[in-house]
């Protein structure tokens, strides 16, 4: 990950619509500097770092399918 922030400092947000009894069936999102961080709540050590523009382009392409 390009950012030097400690994982303890990152404030993850989870949807209130998360499924499952323990709420571990969702994607969590955090904003750090110029990037967005994404992870699955059931695999918190695997983090995807993207730019806002990169994520917007990905979502646009997925909507077209």
C-alpha positions in Angstrom: 0.0 0.0 0.0 1.4 3.4 -1.0 0.3 5.2 2.2 2.4 5.0 5.3 -0.6 5.2 7.6 -0.9 2.5 10.2 -3.9 0.2 9.7 -5.0 1.1 13.2 -5.5 4.8 12.1 -7.6 3.9 9.0 -11.4 4.4 9.7 -13.3 1.8 7.7 -16.9 2.3 6.9 -19.4 -0.6 6.4 -22.9 -0.4 5.0 -25.7 -0.8 7.4 -27.2 -3.2 4.8 -24.4 -5.8 5.4 -25.7 -9.3 5.3 -25.0 -12.2 7.5 -25.6 -12.7 11.2 -22.1 -11.3 12.1 -22.1 -8.6 9.4 -19.0 -10.1 7.7 -20.5 -10.3 4.2 -19.7 -6.8 2.9 -17.1 -4.5 1.4 -15.6 -1.9 3.6 -14.4 1.5 2.3 -11.9 4.0 3.7 -10.6 7.3 2.4 -6.9 8.0 2.8 -5.2 11.0 1.2 -6.0 10.8 -2.5 -7.0 7.1 -2.5 -9.8 4.9 -1.6 -9.2 1.6 0.2 -11.5 -1.3 -0.3 -11.5 -4.6 1.6 -13.9 -7.5 2.4 -14.9 -7.6 6.0 -14.1 -11.4 6.2 -10.6 -10.9 4.8 -9.4 -7.5 6.3 -5.7 -8.0 5.5 -6.3 -8.0 1.7 -6.7 -4.3 0.8 -7.2 -2.8 -2.6 -6.0 0.8 -3.1 -7.5 2.8 -6.0 -7.9 6.4 -7.0 -11.3 8.0 -7.1 -11.1 8.2 -10.8 -10.0 4.6 -11.2 -12.9 3.4 -9.1 -15.4 5.6 -11.0 -14.2 4.2 -14.3 -14.5 0.6 -13.0 -18.0 1.1 -11.8 -19.0 2.8 -15.1 -17.7 -0.2 -17.0 -19.5 -2.7 -14.7 -22.8 -0.7 -15.2 -22.5 -1.1 -19.0 -22.4 -4.9 -18.7 
